[in-house]
């Protein structure tokens, strides 16, 4: 059994089930560290038992407590600025959605410009319909290299 650290307080209070109590006692018989901890807990519990009981609260304590709490909350609301009053928990998801949309638009625009630049660089190959049609669909830079190679060889289909 590992050290029953969490069970020692319940053991000292007598709140353990018989089987668990027997396991803790068997461990305590062999472990001086846990025996010292049990003694420390027993002394602390005995000291706490000698303390006088807490005084009873006054009949108006609860009313005064909640009135003071309401005053503090009202004062805190008055001190808050405009940005503190904005419901950020409602604005944050909307702002995140706008940011994501802007990111997608910018990415697709950049991708389109890259595709246009690619076509502009290789326009002479795309003007030769027979060479392109002989390859089939031209989708990547490798396809363009094949078409350029065929065009350089002068192969006609």
KAPE-V35804 format. One record per residue. N is the residue number from 1. RES is the residue in three letters. PHI is phi as a letter, one per 30 degrees, with the letter a starting at -180 (999 if undefined). D_LAST is the distance of its C-alpha to the last C-alpha in Angstrom with 2 decimals. Layout:
n,res,phi,d_last
N,RES,PHI,D_LAST
N,RES,PHI,D_LAST
This chain:
n,res,phi,d_last
1,UNK,999,84.49
2,UNK,d,83.16
3,UNK,d,85.46
4,UNK,d,86.36
5,UNK,e,86.24
6,UNK,d,85.39
7,UNK,c,88.07
8,UNK,d,91.00
9,UNK,d,92.06
10,UNK,d,92.02
11,UNK,d,93.96
12,UNK,d,96.62
13,UNK,d,96.86
14,UNK,i,97.19
15,UNK,c,94.17
16,UNK,c,92.23
17,UNK,d,91.96
18,UNK,e,94.10
19,UNK,d,91.19
20,UNK,d,89.62
21,UNK,d,93.06
22,UNK,d,93.71
23,UNK,d,90.39
24,UNK,d,91.24
25,UNK,d,94.77
26,UNK,d,93.44
27,UNK,d,91.16
28,UNK,d,94.01
29,UNK,d,96.20
30,UNK,c,93.77
31,UNK,c,92.36
32,UNK,d,94.68
33,UNK,d,92.08
34,UNK,d,91.80
35,UNK,d,95.61
36,UNK,d,96.01
37,UNK,d,93.51
38,UNK,d,95.42
39,UNK,d,98.66
40,UNK,d,97.12
41,UNK,d,95.87
42,UNK,d,99.27
43,UNK,d,101.08
44,UNK,d,98.71
45,UNK,d,99.14
46,UNK,d,102.92
47,UNK,d,102.95
48,UNK,d,100.91
49,UNK,d,103.27
50,UNK,d,106.19
51,UNK,d,104.69
52,UNK,d,106.33
53,UNK,d,104.36
54,UNK,d,102.32
55,UNK,d,104.33
56,UNK,d,103.66
57,UNK,d,101.80
58,UNK,d,103.71
59,UNK,d,103.39
60,UNK,c,101.59
61,UNK,e,99.20
62,UNK,d,96.19
63,UNK,d,96.73
64,UNK,d,97.16
65,UNK,d,94.09
66,UNK,d,91.77
67,UNK,d,93.31
68,UNK,d,92.69
69,UNK,d,89.12
70,UNK,d,88.49
71,UNK,d,89.99
72,UNK,d,87.78
73,UNK,d,84.63
74,UNK,d,85.64
75,UNK,d,86.29
76,UNK,d,82.94
77,UNK,d,81.15
78,UNK,d,83.00
79,UNK,d,81.97
80,UNK,d,78.27
81,UNK,d,76.08
82,UNK,d,73.28
83,UNK,d,70.52
84,UNK,d,72.61
85,UNK,d,72.97
86,UNK,d,69.26
87,UNK,d,67.99
88,UNK,d,65.44
89,UNK,d,64.71
90,UNK,c,63.34
91,UNK,d,61.54
92,UNK,e,59.84
93,UNK,d,57.36
94,UNK,d,56.43
95,UNK,d,55.97
96,UNK,d,53.82
97,UNK,d,51.62
98,UNK,d,51.29
99,UNK,d,50.43
100,UNK,d,47.73
101,UNK,d,46.23
102,UNK,d,46.26
103,UNK,d,44.60
104,UNK,d,41.76
105,UNK,d,41.27
106,UNK,d,41.28
107,UNK,d,38.84
108,UNK,d,36.31
109,UNK,d,36.73
110,UNK,d,36.14
111,UNK,d,33.04
112,UNK,d,31.65
113,UNK,d,32.46
114,UNK,d,30.69
115,UNK,d,27.51
116,UNK,d,27.82
117,UNK,d,28.38
118,UNK,d,25.29
119,UNK,d,23.16
120,UNK,d,25.01
121,UNK,d,24.34
122,UNK,c,20.55
123,UNK,d,20.21
124,UNK,d,18.07
125,UNK,d,15.25
126,UNK,d,15.72
127,UNK,d,15.77
128,UNK,d,12.13
129,UNK,d,11.03
130,UNK,d,7.24
131,UNK,d,7.77
132,UNK,d,10.42
133,UNK,d,9.05
134,UNK,d,6.52
135,UNK,d,9.93
136,UNK,j,12.03
137,UNK,d,15.49
138,UNK,c,16.52
139,UNK,c,20.22
140,UNK,b,21.53
141,UNK,d,21.71
142,UNK,d,20.03
143,UNK,d,16.89
144,UNK,d,17.03
145,UNK,d,17.52
146,UNK,d,14.39
147,UNK,d,12.40
148,UNK,d,14.62
149,UNK,d,14.07
150,UNK,d,10.27
151,UNK,d,11.11
152,UNK,d,13.88
153,UNK,d,12.02
154,UNK,i,9.83
155,UNK,d,6.64
156,UNK,c,3.77
157,UNK,c,0.00
